[in-house]
Amino acid sequence: MSFHDHVAQTAVNDGNTTAQFRRAAQVHANGTWMFLLVGAAVWYFVGWKWALIPAAFAAYSALKSISATNVANKLETLERKIRSMEKTATADNSEP
């Protein structure tokens, strides 16, 4: 079981949804762009050594965005499996 599988299973147990993870991924992606813009401005006005700081934050934010997207995809798969199991259980209970 990979890290993202474990996080997706924990999210299901905690009642979190795919939409929450997709929203978090978008927030982190927006943060990545902001840090890249700040890094470009710092590089232009101050120098490349100081620009490494916002670049590191941009890389971290990008990794969090990618991770949240992976968890959302795995969570979506788990939610589909749960829904199909519930439909099957409901159909089995309705038969005479």
C-alpha positions in Angstrom: 0.0 0.0 0.0 1.5 3.3 -1.1 1.5 6.5 0.9 -1.2 8.0 -1.3 -3.4 4.8 -0.9 -3.0 5.1 2.8 -3.9 8.8 2.9 -7.0 8.1 0.6 -8.1 5.3 2.9 -7.7 7.5 6.0 -9.7 10.3 4.1 -12.5 7.8 3.5 -12.5 6.8 7.2 -12.6 10.5 8.2 -15.4 11.4 5.8 -13.3 13.6 3.5 -14.3 13.9 -0.1 -12.6 14.1 -3.5 -13.7 17.7 -3.9 -11.8 18.7 -0.7 -8.6 17.3 -2.0 -9.1 18.8 -5.5 -9.7 22.2 -3.9 -6.5 21.8 -1.8 -4.5 20.8 -4.9 -5.7 23.9 -6.7 -4.8 26.1 -3.7 -1.3 24.7 -3.7 -1.0 25.1 -7.5 -2.0 28.8 -7.1 0.6 29.1 -4.3 3.2 27.6 -6.6 2.6 30.3 -9.2 2.7 33.0 -6.6 6.1 31.7 -5.3 7.5 31.5 -8.8 6.5 35.1 -9.5 8.0 36.3 -6.2 11.1 34.3 -7.0 11.4 35.9 -10.5 11.0 39.4 -8.9 13.6 38.6 -6.2 16.0 37.2 -8.9 15.6 40.3 -11.0 16.0 42.9 -8.2 18.3 41.1 -5.7 20.0 38.1 -7.3 19.7 34.4 -7.9 21.0 33.3 -4.5 18.1 35.0 -2.7 15.7 33.7 -5.4 16.4 30.2 -4.2 14.3 30.8 -1.1 11.0 31.4 -2.9 12.0 28.7 -5.5 12.2 26.2 -2.7 8.8 27.2 -1.4 7.5 26.9 -5.0 8.9 23.3 -5.3 7.4 22.3 -2.0 4.0 23.8 -2.9 4.1 22.0 -6.3 4.8 18.7 -4.6 1.9 19.2 -2.2 -0.4 20.0 -5.2 0.7 16.9 -7.0 0.3 14.8 -3.9 -3.2 16.2 -3.3 -4.2 15.4 -6.9 -2.9 11.8 -6.5 -4.9 11.4 -3.3 -8.0 12.8 -5.0 -7.7 10.4 -7.8 -7.3 7.4 -5.5 -10.1 8.7 -3.3 -12.4 8.9 -6.3 -11.6 5.3 -7.1 -12.4 4.2 -3.6 -15.6 6.2 -3.5 -16.7 4.5 -6.7 -16.0 1.1 -5.2 -17.9 2.0 -2.1 -20.9 3.2 -4.1 -21.0 0.1 -6.2 -20.8 -2.1 -3.1 -23.7 -0.2 -1.5 -25.7 -0.6 -4.7 -25.0 -4.3 -4.8 -25.9 -4.6 -1.1 -29.2 -2.7 -1.6 -30.0 -4.8 -4.6 -29.3 -8.0 -2.7 -31.5 -6.9 0.2 -34.5 -6.0 -2.1 -34.7 -9.4 -3.7 -37.3 -11.7 -2.2 
